[in-house]
Amino acid sequence: MDRSARIFVAGHRGLVGAAIVRALQARGFGGLLLRSRQELDLTRQDAVDAFFAEQRPEYVFLAAARVGGIHANSTYPADFIRDNLQLQTNVIDAAYRHGVRKLLFLGSSCIYPKLAPQPIAESSLLTGPLEPTNEWYAIAKIAGLKMAQAYRRQYGFDAISAMPTNLYGPGDNFNLENSHVLPALIRRFHEARERGAGHVTLWGTGTPRREFLHVDDAADACLFLMEHYDGEEPVNVGCGEDVTIRELAERVRDAVGFAGRIEFDTGRPDGTPRKLLDVTRLTSLGWRPRIPLADGVASTYRWFLDNNSACRL
């Protein structure tokens, strides 16, 4: 990508989109096209079409999405499938029709079957049932990557798809109702320490295993793929290592400085038993993550402390 290229980062205020913007700016890209949800509603086809017709972006990072954890997915299934289908369909179609040179669609590791062989290779897609607690979001994301493939096959549109693992970092959502596990743990341990609580109770058994990648590493991978990958198949983006939820909780507890106990409510759902991505396709292209989990958790907590008023609480 030329440093003066017109680049639309859809969802630039979200966790991943903001990280992509930071990565682009750090590399000297000056032609960024950024629109808030109030300025451009991506679920409105007419608005998206008008934006592409007027601004003529050359590259698109499609990081916009309605996202949330188990609770949010279970409570608002219609919102999750409707909003994600609408916005990604509008952006991919408009990008093709208005001459975008290349588009990266950002998916999610939840597209894979609940009991897929571990680590999960890209070939596991559509080989089994999804995790029921987030199937609405997953189905929308599967449709997005399939749409990218279809537009490549029929029209020759250069659309690629990246499937990141669980992401965290600065700008994360710390709302206990709809956040993902790592930022939720940071907030819960922080608030427990502040009020002098003796314990923190977490959902499930603590035994599920999850992989976590710092969002700045994910953004770096997205830029790498935009410049080095032109294939039809999706590419997993992760670090290739996982930890149990209990181990994660202990790392967050230590980073926050909470001295109490960790207890688990085993009557609550665990979700998928394990979710570790096979990142062979990405690493074979020459990309590697740079931020260890312990360092990433500590820096994310520092960001939370420094930006408490701006956090999504």
C-alpha positions in Angstrom: 0.0 0.0 0.0 1.3 3.4 -0.9 1.6 5.7 2.1 -0.8 8.2 0.5 -3.5 5.6 -0.3 -7.0 6.3 0.8 -7.8 3.8 3.5 -11.2 3.3 5.1 -11.1 1.7 8.5 -14.6 0.6 9.3 -15.2 0.5 13.0 -12.2 2.7 13.9 -13.4 3.4 17.4 -13.7 -0.3 18.3 -11.0 -2.4 19.9 -9.5 -3.7 16.6 -10.3 -0.8 14.4 -8.5 1.7 16.8 -5.5 -0.6 16.8 -5.4 -0.8 13.0 -5.5 3.0 12.9 -2.6 3.2 15.4 -0.6 0.8 13.3 -1.3 2.6 10.0 -0.4 6.0 11.5 2.8 4.6 13.1 3.8 3.5 9.6 3.1 6.8 8.0 -0.2 6.2 6.2 -1.8 9.6 6.0 -5.0 9.1 3.9 -7.2 7.5 6.5 -10.9 7.7 6.1 -12.6 7.5 9.5 -16.3 7.8 10.3 -18.1 7.3 13.6 -21.4 5.5 13.8 -23.1 8.8 14.0 -21.4 10.0 10.9 -22.0 6.8 8.9 -24.4 4.1 9.8 -23.0 1.0 8.1 -26.3 -0.9 8.5 -27.9 1.6 6.0 -27.2 0.6 2.4 -27.9 4.1 1.0 -25.5 5.8 3.4 -22.7 3.3 2.7 -23.1 3.6 -1.0 -23.0 7.4 -0.9 -19.9 7.3 1.2 -18.0 5.0 -1.2 -19.2 7.0 -4.2 -17.9 10.2 -2.7 -14.7 9.2 -0.9 -13.5 6.4 -3.2 -11.3 4.5 -0.8 -8.6 2.3 -2.3 -8.3 -0.1 0.7 -10.8 -1.2 3.3 -10.3 -2.8 6.7 -13.7 -4.1 7.7 -13.4 -4.2 11.5 -16.8 -2.9 12.3 -19.1 -5.4 14.1 -21.6 -5.7 16.9 -19.7 -7.7 19.5 -20.1 -9.0 23.0 -19.6 -12.0 25.3 -21.8 -14.9 26.2 -24.4 -12.9 28.1 -24.8 -10.3 25.3 -25.0 -13.0 22.6 -27.6 -14.9 24.6 -29.7 -11.9 25.4 -29.7 -10.1 22.0 -29.4 -12.9 19.3 -31.6 -11.0 16.7 -29.5 -7.8 17.1 -26.3 -9.7 16.6 -27.2 -11.5 13.5 -29.1 -8.6 11.9 -26.7 -5.8 12.5 -23.6 -7.8 11.5 -25.2 -9.2 8.3 -26.3 -5.8 7.3 -23.2 -3.8 7.8 -20.8 -6.4 6.3 -23.0 -6.9 3.3 -23.2 -3.2 2.6 -19.5 -2.6 3.0 -18.3 -5.5 0.9 -20.7 -4.9 -1.9 -20.1 -1.1 -2.0 -16.3 -1.7 -1.9 -16.5 -3.9 -5.0 -18.8 -1.7 -7.0 -16.8 1.5 -6.3 -13.4 0.1 -7.3 -11.7 -0.7 -4.0 -8.4 -2.3 -4.7 -8.4 -4.6 -1.7 -10.6 -5.4 1.3 -9.8 -7.2 4.5 -12.8 -8.7 6.3 -12.2 -9.3 10.0 -14.0 -12.4 11.3 -13.8 -14.3 14.5 -12.6 -17.7 15.8 -16.1 -18.4 16.9 -16.9 -19.4 13.3 -15.5 -22.8 14.0 -17.4 -25.8 15.3 -17.7 -26.1 19.1 -15.9 -29.4 19.2 -13.4 -28.8 16.3 -10.1 -30.7 16.6 -7.5 -28.6 18.4 -5.7 -26.6 17.4 -8.3 -25.4 14.9 -7.2 -25.2 11.3 -9.1 -23.1 8.8 -10.2 -26.3 7.1 -12.5 -27.0 10.1 -15.0 -24.4 9.0 -18.5 -25.8 8.6 -17.5 -29.3 9.7 -19.8 -29.4 12.8 -22.2 -27.6 15.1 -21.3 -24.1 16.4 -21.2 -23.1 20.1 -24.8 -22.3 20.9 -24.1 -19.3 23.1 -22.7 -17.3 20.2 -24.0 -19.0 17.1 -25.9 -15.9 15.8 -22.7 -13.8 15.7 -20.8 -16.8 14.3 -23.3 -17.3 11.4 -23.0 -13.7 10.5 -19.3 -13.9 10.4 -19.3 -17.1 8.3 -21.6 -15.3 5.8 -19.1 -12.4 5.7 -16.1 -14.5 4.8 -18.2 -16.5 2.3 -19.3 -13.3 0.7 -15.7 -12.2 0.4 -14.9 -15.6 -1.3 -17.9 -15.3 -3.6 -17.0 -11.8 -4.8 -13.5 -13.0 -5.4 -14.7 -16.0 -7.5 -17.4 -14.1 -9.5 -16.0 -10.7 -9.9 -12.2 -11.1 -9.2 -12.5 -8.7 -6.2 -9.4 -8.9 -4.0 -11.1 -9.6 -0.7 -9.4 -11.5 2.1 -10.5 -12.7 5.5 -8.6 -12.8 8.8 -10.0 -14.8 11.8 -8.6 -13.5 15.0 -8.6 -15.4 18.3 -9.7 -13.7 21.6 -8.3 -10.1 21.5 -7.7 -7.7 24.4 -5.8 -4.4 25.0 -6.2 -0.7 25.1 -9.7 0.6 24.2 -11.4 -2.7 25.3 -14.9 -2.9 26.5 -15.0 -3.3 30.3 -18.8 -3.4 30.7 -19.6 -6.4 32.8 -22.9 -7.0 30.9 -21.4 -7.4 27.4 -17.6 -7.6 27.6 -15.3 -10.5 26.9 -13.6 -12.5 29.6 -10.2 -10.7 30.0 -11.5 -7.1 30.3 -14.3 -8.3 32.5 -11.8 -10.0 34.8 -9.7 -6.8 35.0 -12.6 -4.8 36.0 -14.0 -7.3 38.5 -10.6 -7.8 40.3 -10.0 -4.1 40.3 -13.4 -3.3 41.9 -12.9 -6.2 44.4 -9.5 -4.8 45.4 -11.0 -1.3 45.7 -13.7 -2.4 48.1 -11.5 -4.8 50.0 -13.4 -8.0 49.0 -12.2 -11.3 50.2 -13.1 -13.2 47.1 -14.2 -12.9 43.5 -16.7 -15.5 42.0 -16.4 -16.3 38.3 -18.7 -18.2 36.0 -18.1 -21.8 35.1 -15.4 -24.3 36.2 -12.3 -22.4 35.2 -11.2 -25.4 33.1 -11.9 -24.2 29.5 -8.8 -23.2 27.6 -8.6 -20.0 25.6 -6.0 -18.2 23.4 -5.4 -14.5 23.9 -3.7 -12.1 21.5 -2.9 -8.5 22.2 -4.9 -6.2 19.8 -1.8 -4.4 18.7 -0.4 -7.7 17.5 -3.7 -8.4 15.7 -3.5 -5.1 14.0 0.0 -5.7 12.9 -1.1 -9.1 11.4 -3.9 -7.4 9.5 -1.5 -4.9 7.9 0.8 -7.8 7.1 -1.9 -9.8 5.4 -3.2 -6.7 3.5 0.3 -6.4 2.0 1.4 -10.1 1.7 -1.7 -12.3 1.2 -4.1 -12.6 -1.7 -5.8 -16.0 -1.1 -9.4 -17.0 -1.0 -9.1 -19.0 2.2 -9.4 -17.3 5.6 -6.3 -16.9 7.7 -6.3 -17.6 11.5 -4.7 -14.8 13.5 -3.4 -15.9 17.0 -0.4 -16.7 19.0 -0.7 -20.5 19.0 -0.7 -20.8 22.8 -3.6 -21.1 25.3 -4.3 -21.0 29.0 -7.2 -22.1 31.2 -9.6 -19.5 32.5 -8.3 -20.2 36.0 -4.8 -19.5 34.9 -5.9 -16.3 33.1 -7.8 -15.2 36.2 -4.7 -15.7 38.3 -2.6 -13.6 35.9 -5.1 -10.8 36.0 -5.4 -11.0 39.8 -1.7 -10.7 40.1 -1.5 -7.8 37.6 -4.3 -5.9 39.5 -2.9 -6.7 42.9 -6.0 -8.3 44.4 -5.1 -10.4 47.4 -8.4 -12.4 47.8 -9.6 -15.8 46.7 -10.9 -16.9 43.3 -14.1 -19.0 43.4 -16.1 -20.5 40.6 -19.8 -20.8 40.2 -20.0 -24.2 38.4 -23.7 -23.9 37.8 -22.9 -21.2 35.1 -22.0 -22.1 31.5 -18.4 -22.6 30.4 -18.9 -22.2 26.7 -16.6 -24.0 24.3 -14.2 -26.4 26.2 -11.1 -25.3 24.2 -10.4 -22.8 21.5 -6.9 -22.7 20.1 -6.2 -21.7 16.6 -3.8 -23.4 14.2 -1.8 -20.4 13.0 0.5 -22.3 10.6 -0.9 -20.5 7.5 0.0 -17.1 9.0 3.3 -18.0 10.5 4.4 -19.7 7.2 4.0 -16.3 5.6 6.5 -14.8 8.0 4.4 -13.2 10.7 4.9 -13.7 14.5 3.3 -12.0 17.6 5.5 -9.8 19.8 3.6 -9.2 23.0 3.6 -11.9 25.7 0.3 -12.4 27.6 1.7 -11.3 31.0 3.1 -8.1 29.5 -0.1 -7.5 27.6 -2.4 -8.0 30.7 -0.2 -5.6 32.8 -0.2 -2.9 30.1 -3.9 -3.3 29.6 -4.6 -2.8 33.3 -2.4 0.3 33.3 -4.4 1.6 30.3 -7.6 0.9 32.3 -6.3 2.9 35.2 -5.2 5.8 33.1 -8.3 6.0 31.0 -11.0 5.0 33.5 -13.3 7.9 32.6 -13.1 6.9 28.9 -13.6 3.1 29.4 -16.8 1.5 28.3 -18.1 0.7 31.7 
